[in-house]
Amino acid sequence: MAVRSVYWPDPSIQNNRIYITGDEHRHLMVARVQSSETVQIFDGKGSLWTGTIESTGKHETVVQIVGFRRIPRDPLELVLALALIRTAAFELALEKVAEVGIMRIVPFTAERSNAAAGNRRERWQRILVEAAKQSKQYYLPVVDSTATFEQVLLIPAASKILFAERDGRPLKSALAGSPALYLVGPEGGWTDRELSAARDRGFHEVSVGGSILKAETAAIVGAALIRYELEK
């Protein structure tokens, strides 16, 4: 069985022990962790403690630390700029690209966006935490405030990719290294004006195959394909 992960930012360590409270403690209670069970505690910034469950009470779980290490940051920096889409679809994309290893996610408003960001940052953070736990990603991705399309085009990157439904080139030819920024449009697609503006800013239109993918699918597939090509 995989070692259980616990997200605990800025832990206060006392007598070589970490005291887990709140939601993470409740998760451990629901999971029925046992005394002496090994867990990993990460802070989302590359610090990783290995410990054993010493006790689980009503309000806290006490973990005795047995090891610590710093996890190096992934040298491959992937940035996703995702147009605002239906809430469930956006959150699915958020979860899965975090599992793949995206470092930064920039929500933006496209001309054909049919959704608003709303006040969902706390929920987005919870989704990213759970994705990081599942995939053993020890750095949490950053989610920017909602940007405009014009602001997204100004993000610096070595590889600038726009996934398009038509007339796209092969992905490999558009890659020039890290950071790699890729844009995924809304469910209604890009407008001609947006495509022209992206070209003017050095973006390459890329196809993900003959099928027309949903926005959330393109975001997930794009992350995996870019990582694969740049890691080769």
Order of alpha helices (4+ residues) and beta strands (2+ residues): beta-beta-beta-alpha-beta-beta-beta-beta-alpha-beta-alpha-beta-beta-alpha-beta-beta-alpha-beta-alpha
